[in-house]
Amino acid sequence: MFDNVTVKDVKLQVGLLVKTLRNQASLTQEQLAEKLSLSRVTIQNLESGQNPTMDTLLKVLQYFDLLGSFNDYIETEIENNNQQSLY
């Protein structure tokens, strides 16, 4: 059921994604933080995989126009795993 991917691995991958997107947009951590009304330390922590909040992650996804794709993925998973009751 569980593979070898850990929560820490995923947090680090998310952080790397955010850093990559930020660099592609030629933004500093400070600039991205200002655009999202967050602190630079919050962006720094997200990029280093240090327990971002759901709100922080969703704000970043929205800024980089990935929130819709993320929501679509969640909806698809819900539909694919929605088992009808046998009762």
Z-matrix of the N, CA and C atoms (Angstrom, degrees):
N
C 1 1.449
C 2 1.528 1 110.38
N 3 1.314 2 117.80 1 -49.33
C 4 1.452 3 121.38 2 179.08
C 5 1.513 4 109.46 3 -97.46
N 6 1.328 5 116.21 4 135.92
C 7 1.453 6 118.16 5 174.98
C 8 1.520 7 108.43 6 -97.83
N 9 1.300 8 116.90 7 -163.75
C 10 1.450 9 120.63 8 -173.98
C 11 1.523 10 114.35 9 -85.55
N 12 1.315 11 118.55 10 4.62
C 13 1.459 12 121.11 11 178.69
C 14 1.521 13 108.60 12 -79.49
N 15 1.322 14 115.13 13 130.48
C 16 1.465 15 119.85 14 179.72
C 17 1.526 16 109.95 15 -105.75
N 18 1.300 17 115.25 16 166.03
C 19 1.466 18 120.71 17 176.10
C 20 1.523 19 109.65 18 -59.77
N 21 1.313 20 116.11 19 -41.10
C 22 1.463 21 120.29 20 178.91
C 23 1.526 22 111.09 21 -60.37
N 24 1.336 23 116.70 22 -42.19
C 25 1.463 24 120.85 23 177.77
C 26 1.523 25 111.20 24 -57.75
N 27 1.313 26 116.37 25 -45.76
C 28 1.465 27 120.87 26 -178.21
C 29 1.522 28 110.62 27 -66.83
N 30 1.321 29 117.71 28 -41.88
C 31 1.472 30 120.19 29 178.05
C 32 1.520 31 110.80 30 -60.90
N 33 1.330 32 116.64 31 -39.42
C 34 1.465 33 119.96 32 178.06
C 35 1.523 34 111.37 33 -67.69
N 36 1.315 35 116.87 34 -38.87
C 37 1.467 36 120.68 35 177.93
C 38 1.527 37 111.14 36 -66.06
N 39 1.324 38 116.98 37 -41.79
C 40 1.472 39 120.88 38 176.66
C 41 1.527 40 109.28 39 -60.75
N 42 1.321 41 116.32 40 -44.52
C 43 1.458 42 120.56 41 178.63
C 44 1.517 43 111.84 42 -59.99
N 45 1.327 44 116.69 43 -42.04
C 46 1.455 45 120.97 44 178.15
C 47 1.528 46 111.26 45 -65.17
N 48 1.322 47 116.59 46 -39.77
C 49 1.464 48 120.47 47 176.76
C 50 1.523 49 110.73 48 -60.63
N 51 1.325 50 116.82 49 -47.50
C 52 1.459 51 120.94 50 -179.07
C 53 1.525 52 110.45 51 -61.81
N 54 1.311 53 116.33 52 -44.33
C 55 1.465 54 120.15 53 179.81
C 56 1.527 55 110.45 54 -62.22
N 57 1.327 56 116.72 55 -42.93
C 58 1.461 57 121.19 56 179.23
C 59 1.526 58 111.00 57 -62.48
N 60 1.327 59 116.71 58 -46.87
C 61 1.468 60 120.68 59 179.18
C 62 1.525 61 111.04 60 -62.13
N 63 1.322 62 116.09 61 -42.32
C 64 1.465 63 120.82 62 179.91
C 65 1.520 64 110.30 63 -63.19
N 66 1.329 65 117.08 64 -45.47
C 67 1.462 66 120.51 65 179.20
C 68 1.525 67 111.74 66 -64.80
N 69 1.324 68 118.10 67 -39.22
C 70 1.466 69 121.00 68 177.69
C 71 1.522 70 111.56 69 -62.74
N 72 1.328 71 115.96 70 -31.27
C 73 1.468 72 121.17 71 177.80
C 74 1.528 73 111.80 72 -85.66
N 75 1.326 74 116.40 73 3.39
C 76 1.477 75 122.75 74 -179.33
C 77 1.524 76 112.19 75 55.15
N 78 1.336 77 114.64 76 44.58
C 79 1.461 78 120.91 77 178.78
C 80 1.522 79 110.01 78 -111.92
N 81 1.314 80 116.21 79 143.72
C 82 1.454 81 120.55 80 169.92
C 83 1.528 82 107.76 81 -82.94
N 84 1.310 83 116.32 82 167.90
C 85 1.469 84 119.44 83 174.62
C 86 1.527 85 110.01 84 -59.46
N 87 1.309 86 116.49 85 -40.57
C 88 1.468 87 121.48 86 -179.93
C 89 1.529 88 110.92 87 -62.15
N 90 1.312 89 117.37 88 -44.16
C 91 1.463 90 121.05 89 -179.25
C 92 1.530 91 111.50 90 -64.45
N 93 1.327 92 116.45 91 -44.76
C 94 1.462 93 119.38 92 178.44
C 95 1.519 94 110.05 93 -63.28
N 96 1.308 95 116.46 94 -43.25
C 97 1.467 96 120.86 95 179.27
C 98 1.527 97 110.60 96 -58.36
N 99 1.318 98 117.01 97 -44.29
C 100 1.473 99 120.76 98 179.67
C 101 1.521 100 110.94 99 -62.38
N 102 1.324 101 117.31 100 -43.07
C 103 1.465 102 121.25 101 -179.21
C 104 1.529 103 111.79 102 -63.25
N 105 1.336 104 116.12 103 -28.00
C 106 1.466 105 120.52 104 -177.11
C 107 1.528 106 113.19 105 -103.74
N 108 1.329 107 116.47 106 5.32
C 109 1.473 108 121.72 107 -176.91
C 110 1.529 109 111.35 108 56.98
N 111 1.318 110 114.80 109 43.72
C 112 1.458 111 122.22 110 177.35
C 113 1.528 112 108.27 111 -122.87
N 114 1.301 113 116.48 112 172.50
C 115 1.462 114 119.49 113 175.68
C 116 1.529 115 109.79 114 -90.69
N 117 1.332 116 115.98 115 157.70
C 118 1.460 117 120.92 116 176.38
C 119 1.526 118 110.12 117 -60.44
N 120 1.319 119 116.56 118 -37.04
C 121 1.470 120 120.82 119 179.61
C 122 1.530 121 110.70 120 -62.97
N 123 1.318 122 117.43 121 -35.67
C 124 1.463 123 120.60 122 177.59
C 125 1.521 124 110.60 123 -62.73
N 126 1.334 125 116.88 124 -44.07
C 127 1.465 126 120.79 125 177.68
C 128 1.526 127 110.01 126 -66.27
N 129 1.317 128 116.61 127 -42.15
C 130 1.465 129 121.31 128 178.32
C 131 1.532 130 110.01 129 -59.07
N 132 1.316 131 116.80 130 -45.52
C 133 1.467 132 120.89 131 179.59
C 134 1.529 133 111.42 132 -64.49
N 135 1.319 134 117.22 133 -41.70
C 136 1.463 135 121.00 134 178.04
C 137 1.524 136 109.92 135 -59.95
N 138 1.318 137 116.20 136 -46.90
C 139 1.467 138 120.21 137 -177.78
C 140 1.526 139 112.61 138 -66.89
N 141 1.297 140 117.09 139 -25.10
C 142 1.471 141 119.22 140 179.28
C 143 1.532 142 112.12 141 -96.87
N 144 1.323 143 117.31 142 5.75
C 145 1.458 144 121.23 143 175.49
C 146 1.514 145 115.02 144 76.77
N 147 1.312 146 116.29 145 26.47
C 148 1.464 147 120.63 146 -176.04
C 149 1.531 148 112.05 147 -99.08
N 150 1.313 149 116.19 148 77.92
C 151 1.464 150 124.31 149 170.38
C 152 1.524 151 115.59 150 48.03
N 153 1.343 152 117.19 151 63.89
C 154 1.460 153 118.67 152 175.74
C 155 1.522 154 110.06 153 -70.47
N 156 1.309 155 115.32 154 152.81
C 157 1.462 156 118.43 155 174.45
C 158 1.528 157 108.47 156 -79.71
N 159 1.304 158 115.34 157 161.23
C 160 1.459 159 120.76 158 176.87
C 161 1.524 160 109.61 159 -61.06
N 162 1.332 161 117.70 160 -41.51
C 163 1.464 162 121.10 161 179.55
C 164 1.518 163 111.61 162 -59.87
N 165 1.327 164 116.98 163 -42.78
C 166 1.464 165 120.53 164 179.68
C 167 1.520 166 110.13 165 -62.31
N 168 1.304 167 116.87 166 -48.39
C 169 1.454 168 120.85 167 -179.31
C 170 1.529 169 110.81 168 -60.92
N 171 1.322 170 117.32 169 -44.63
C 172 1.460 171 120.45 170 -178.48
C 173 1.525 172 112.00 171 -67.23
N 174 1.330 173 117.89 172 -36.49
C 175 1.466 174 120.94 173 175.82
C 176 1.518 175 111.19 174 -61.90
N 177 1.325 176 116.25 175 -42.58
C 178 1.466 177 120.66 176 179.55
C 179 1.525 178 110.07 177 -66.13
N 180 1.323 179 117.03 178 -45.05
C 181 1.462 180 120.06 179 178.05
C 182 1.525 181 110.80 180 -60.08
N 183 1.317 182 117.17 181 -40.74
C 184 1.461 183 120.68 182 178.77
C 185 1.529 184 110.86 183 -64.61
N 186 1.312 185 116.98 184 -44.34
C 187 1.458 186 120.91 185 -179.14
C 188 1.528 187 110.96 186 -58.87
N 189 1.326 188 116.67 187 -40.93
C 190 1.458 189 120.79 188 -178.24
C 191 1.533 190 112.37 189 -92.17
N 192 1.316 191 116.61 190 17.36
C 193 1.468 192 124.24 191 175.03
C 194 1.532 193 112.11 192 58.12
N 195 1.324 194 116.60 193 40.07
C 196 1.457 195 122.02 194 177.38
C 197 1.522 196 112.87 195 -114.47
N 198 1.319 197 116.95 196 -2.59
C 199 1.465 198 120.14 197 -176.37
C 200 1.525 199 111.53 198 -65.48
N 201 1.321 200 116.89 199 -40.34
C 202 1.468 201 120.11 200 178.65
C 203 1.520 202 112.09 201 -62.10
N 204 1.323 203 116.57 202 -43.45
C 205 1.468 204 120.58 203 178.78
C 206 1.527 205 111.16 204 -63.63
N 207 1.327 206 115.77 205 -40.59
C 208 1.459 207 120.48 206 178.75
C 209 1.527 208 110.22 207 -64.17
N 210 1.330 209 116.27 208 -43.23
C 211 1.461 210 120.80 209 178.71
C 212 1.531 211 110.81 210 -64.41
N 213 1.333 212 116.92 211 -41.52
C 214 1.462 213 120.56 212 177.46
C 215 1.526 214 111.25 213 -60.06
N 216 1.325 215 116.04 214 -42.12
C 217 1.465 216 120.24 215 178.19
C 218 1.532 217 110.59 216 -60.28
N 219 1.317 218 116.29 217 -45.53
C 220 1.469 219 120.64 218 -179.80
C 221 1.525 220 110.23 219 -62.04
N 222 1.329 221 116.96 220 -46.27
C 223 1.466 222 120.17 221 179.68
C 224 1.525 223 111.27 222 -60.69
N 225 1.326 224 117.12 223 -40.71
C 226 1.463 225 121.09 224 178.89
C 227 1.525 226 110.81 225 -63.57
N 228 1.325 227 116.59 226 -43.33
C 229 1.465 228 120.23 227 178.61
C 230 1.526 229 111.44 228 -63.13
N 231 1.310 230 116.37 229 -39.18
C 232 1.470 231 120.09 230 178.37
C 233 1.521 232 109.74 231 -63.64
N 234 1.328 233 116.27 232 -46.21
C 235 1.468 234 120.31 233 -179.83
C 236 1.521 235 111.23 234 -63.35
N 237 1.326 236 117.06 235 -42.47
C 238 1.468 237 120.85 236 -177.52
C 239 1.522 238 112.97 237 -70.70
N 240 1.308 239 116.84 238 -22.66
C 241 1.462 240 120.29 239 -176.93
C 242 1.524 241 113.08 240 -109.64
N 243 1.305 242 117.08 241 7.16
C 244 1.465 243 120.88 242 -179.79
C 245 1.523 244 109.09 243 -82.34
N 246 1.300 245 115.30 244 99.23
C 247 1.450 246 121.02 245 -178.53
C 248 1.528 247 109.41 246 -89.90
N 249 1.286 248 115.69 247 134.77
C 250 1.446 249 120.39 248 176.68
C 251 1.529 250 109.62 249 -73.80
N 252 1.292 251 115.56 250 139.64
C 253 1.457 252 120.51 251 177.71
C 254 1.530 253 110.49 252 -65.30
N 255 1.308 254 114.87 253 144.05
C 256 1.458 255 120.05 254 176.63
C 257 1.509 256 112.53 255 -84.32
N 258 1.317 257 116.88 256 -3.64
C 259 1.466 258 121.07 257 -175.56
C 260 1.487 259 111.30 258 -103.01
